[in-house]
Amino acid sequence: MGNLVADELIRFVPKSISVADVYVPYCFLNGDKLKIEKRTVNCDFKGKTYFTSGEKHEIVTDLDFEHFQEYLKIYLK
């Protein structure tokens, strides 16, 4: 019975994922490779997002792209 459940669950594992799917876990696991700034993020009525001065949110403004490329080689196939 256990193998039957495992075989069914394996069908839900994605066959391919995008860079966006890997970016958030990368940020959580590699905080030392990120440059983070505090700003305030706002959104207008049309849905356009923009930054203003302030410290309400933490925003990733840069990351170690060479390290991120190596990370992608491992997790994107």
Backbone bond lengths (Angstrom), bond angles and torsions (degrees), N, CA, C in turn:
res aa  C-N    CA-C-N  psi(-1)  N-CA   C-N-CA  omega(-1)  CA-C   N-CA-C  phi
1 M - - - 1.458 - - 1.528 110.63 -
2 G 1.353 118.13 -41.37 1.459 121.72 -179.61 1.520 112.53 -60.55
3 N 1.328 116.37 -39.31 1.469 119.63 178.92 1.514 111.48 -67.08
4 L 1.307 117.47 -33.55 1.449 121.90 178.63 1.531 110.14 -64.36
5 V 1.311 116.71 -43.49 1.461 121.39 178.39 1.530 110.02 -65.86
6 A 1.311 116.79 -44.11 1.468 120.77 178.90 1.524 111.10 -60.96
7 D 1.327 116.66 -41.87 1.462 120.86 178.91 1.531 110.99 -63.02
8 E 1.315 117.49 -37.55 1.464 120.77 178.21 1.525 111.28 -70.23
9 L 1.330 116.70 -41.13 1.461 120.14 -179.17 1.522 112.13 -66.40
10 I 1.308 117.38 -31.65 1.461 120.81 -179.28 1.523 111.28 -63.07
11 R 1.306 117.62 -24.11 1.464 121.20 178.21 1.522 111.78 -66.28
12 F 1.338 117.86 -22.66 1.461 121.54 -177.61 1.528 113.29 -87.59
13 V 1.318 117.36 -7.65 1.463 120.55 177.15 1.526 107.39 -72.75
14 P 1.343 117.64 124.87 1.469 119.04 -177.91 1.525 112.00 -64.00
15 K 1.309 115.27 143.23 1.470 120.91 178.44 1.526 111.07 -79.07
16 S 1.313 116.62 -27.02 1.466 121.11 176.89 1.522 108.08 -149.36
17 I 1.332 115.48 150.98 1.456 120.50 177.94 1.518 108.30 -134.65
18 S 1.320 116.17 161.02 1.462 120.47 -177.70 1.525 110.69 -96.92
19 V 1.318 115.47 169.45 1.463 120.91 176.60 1.528 109.26 -59.50
20 A 1.314 117.91 -38.62 1.466 121.24 -179.67 1.529 111.75 -60.18
21 D 1.322 117.42 -33.07 1.460 121.16 178.76 1.526 111.99 -69.29
22 V 1.325 117.22 -23.64 1.457 122.35 -177.24 1.528 111.42 -96.11
23 Y 1.326 117.62 -23.60 1.458 122.43 -174.02 1.526 112.95 -60.32
24 V 1.310 118.33 -48.61 1.475 120.93 -177.19 1.529 111.57 -64.80
25 P 1.337 119.80 -48.50 1.469 118.02 175.82 1.531 112.03 -59.26
26 Y 1.339 116.94 -37.17 1.466 120.14 178.14 1.528 110.08 -59.39
27 C 1.310 117.00 -45.76 1.469 120.89 -178.96 1.527 111.34 -61.72
28 F 1.310 117.62 -42.08 1.464 120.24 179.69 1.527 111.85 -67.73
29 L 1.317 116.96 -36.96 1.463 120.90 -176.34 1.529 113.63 -84.54
30 N 1.330 117.50 -20.03 1.460 120.98 -173.10 1.526 111.66 -130.51
31 G 1.300 116.16 49.05 1.462 121.13 -179.29 1.517 113.55 -57.14
32 D 1.320 116.95 -27.17 1.466 120.81 179.49 1.525 112.23 -73.08
33 K 1.322 118.31 -12.41 1.461 122.66 -179.77 1.533 112.05 -98.48
34 L 1.336 117.18 6.55 1.460 122.34 -175.57 1.515 111.86 -111.16
35 K 1.330 115.97 151.75 1.458 121.56 167.86 1.530 105.31 -108.22
36 I 1.310 115.94 121.92 1.461 121.34 -175.69 1.524 109.11 -119.85
37 E 1.329 115.95 134.08 1.460 121.99 176.30 1.521 109.21 -121.94
38 K 1.317 115.76 149.22 1.462 120.79 176.09 1.517 108.47 -94.46
39 R 1.317 115.40 125.64 1.459 122.96 176.77 1.526 107.37 -147.86
40 T 1.297 115.25 175.07 1.452 120.18 174.18 1.530 107.96 -107.35
41 V 1.326 116.81 131.40 1.459 122.61 179.35 1.527 107.81 -102.41
42 N 1.332 115.61 129.63 1.465 121.29 178.19 1.513 109.21 -124.23
43 C 1.309 115.57 164.19 1.457 122.01 -179.67 1.525 108.16 -138.02
44 D 1.354 117.10 131.64 1.463 118.92 178.84 1.533 110.27 -87.44
45 F 1.312 116.54 -178.56 1.462 121.30 -175.73 1.525 113.64 -67.11
46 K 1.331 116.67 -20.70 1.465 120.56 178.21 1.521 112.30 -88.32
47 G 1.343 116.61 -5.53 1.452 120.59 179.54 1.517 114.20 95.92
48 K 1.335 116.97 4.07 1.463 120.56 178.72 1.520 108.96 -74.69
49 T 1.326 116.12 128.95 1.458 122.11 -179.73 1.525 108.97 -97.16
50 Y 1.324 116.05 138.56 1.461 120.37 177.57 1.520 109.43 -146.35
51 F 1.339 115.38 157.77 1.459 122.40 -178.88 1.520 109.67 -102.47
52 T 1.316 115.84 143.20 1.453 121.92 173.09 1.523 108.28 -129.41
53 S 1.322 116.17 168.89 1.460 118.45 177.74 1.525 108.72 -65.73
54 G 1.290 115.63 150.04 1.458 121.65 -178.05 1.510 109.48 141.22
55 E 1.312 116.04 177.79 1.466 120.29 -176.62 1.521 112.07 -132.02
56 K 1.312 116.73 31.60 1.460 120.13 -176.68 1.536 113.00 -75.42
57 H 1.334 117.18 -31.02 1.466 121.14 -175.58 1.522 110.96 -128.94
58 E 1.322 115.80 154.71 1.459 121.64 171.74 1.519 107.73 -102.68
59 I 1.336 115.93 128.72 1.462 121.67 -175.41 1.521 109.35 -123.52
60 V 1.326 116.12 131.65 1.459 120.75 174.84 1.525 106.82 -76.68
61 T 1.333 116.64 117.22 1.459 121.12 -178.76 1.527 112.65 -105.99
62 D 1.324 117.21 -14.08 1.461 120.69 178.87 1.523 108.68 -163.03
63 L 1.324 116.01 156.46 1.456 120.92 175.59 1.516 109.44 -147.96
64 D 1.309 116.21 165.41 1.465 122.81 179.23 1.532 107.34 -77.06
65 F 1.342 116.42 96.17 1.460 120.52 -173.17 1.524 113.00 -65.04
66 E 1.326 117.47 -33.56 1.469 119.19 177.93 1.522 110.66 -64.46
67 H 1.318 116.59 -42.89 1.467 120.52 178.13 1.526 110.12 -66.36
68 F 1.330 116.99 -40.43 1.467 121.53 179.16 1.529 110.37 -62.62
69 Q 1.334 117.98 -38.82 1.469 121.10 176.98 1.520 111.23 -61.42
70 E 1.323 116.94 -43.06 1.466 120.34 178.27 1.524 110.18 -63.76
71 Y 1.315 116.45 -40.96 1.472 122.18 177.47 1.530 109.87 -59.81
72 L 1.337 116.41 -43.67 1.462 120.38 179.60 1.520 111.94 -63.68
73 K 1.328 117.18 -38.56 1.465 119.98 179.13 1.519 111.85 -60.08
74 I 1.326 115.69 -32.46 1.459 120.14 180.00 1.526 111.55 -76.75
75 Y 1.342 117.26 -43.56 1.454 120.40 -170.43 1.525 115.77 -100.78
76 L 1.315 118.76 -15.31 1.474 121.05 175.92 1.506 109.03 -104.36
77 K 1.281 116.82 119.87 1.467 121.49 177.52 1.495 110.37 -136.86
